[in-house]
């Protein structure tokens, strides 16, 4: 069967449109409510009928268009059996075969980011939702309500059983990475590095991302089948759902030794600590004179740094991973003098003990 396949990208979110090429029926995967009118106009212009909408999980960074599309078109709303939204009309379980507008897909239940996460396997392609992103994007974060790093590890192992030629099609991509085969993701995606389940859980829990409160409100809105695109004020964060552990966009970092020398010499960089408040007086302590904004709040509070836009900023966290994500966000927000404290407060404390 020859398929028509389209991908719509908006603010890091990806929606997929699928239909048999000679059919008037179409299905949408992970539609966003702020594009509801765009979908409806496209259907009307091309004389097509929407038969199904699928949410691969309960979203935390945008409000789903699925409930509104169901109202407007009479289509079926598909999610996993664990999905909390009462407006879901077709609930699927692991191993089920799903017929979307005449296109047959296999359902994989892949919890971890959320309890209701699914992937959809279509020939040599897999729609991975937030279970797996592309390259250094890693995957969806596991510190939201219902998240579980151990379950996420098991879900990733299931994806790895697919043929290496399988193309990965995620629900989010924040830097226009092209879809690529699973073979590439084995090499480029930090979530797929060979490690034990225990090592994977430790790796994710060490990031301690701390979800923003607004994301919890979005989860509630989607659970309530909201049709209101303004139900939650959603800030324009750079990578709300993504766990990234690569370098900053500018590749800038400063070692603890170099930062100590800079401070001792009278340097006055802004020291931005993005850990949770409970960590500041914990095992590794904190530096004097810090500006404290937890990573999960950075998008909403970035205005507090406006006076430091032309100053050197050193971002600090426990190990460096959260600081790298914060630095990427600040780079994209126009802050050009941003560095990460290499190794975070763990390395700072270790090197201090060796002096």
Secondary structure by P-SEA (a helix, b strand, c coil): cccbbbbbbcccbbbbbbccccccccccccccccaaaaaaaaaaaaccccccccccccccccccaaaaaaaccbbbbbbcccccccccccccccccccccccbbbbbbbccccccbbbbbbcccccccccccccccccccccccccccaaaaaaaaaaaaaccccbbbbccccccccccccaaaaaccccccccccaaaaaaaaaaacccccaaaaaaaaaaaacccccccccccccccccccccccccccccccaaaaaaaaaaccccccccccccccccccccccccccccccccccccccccccccccbbbbbcccaaaaaaaaaaaaaacccccccccccaaaaaaaaaac
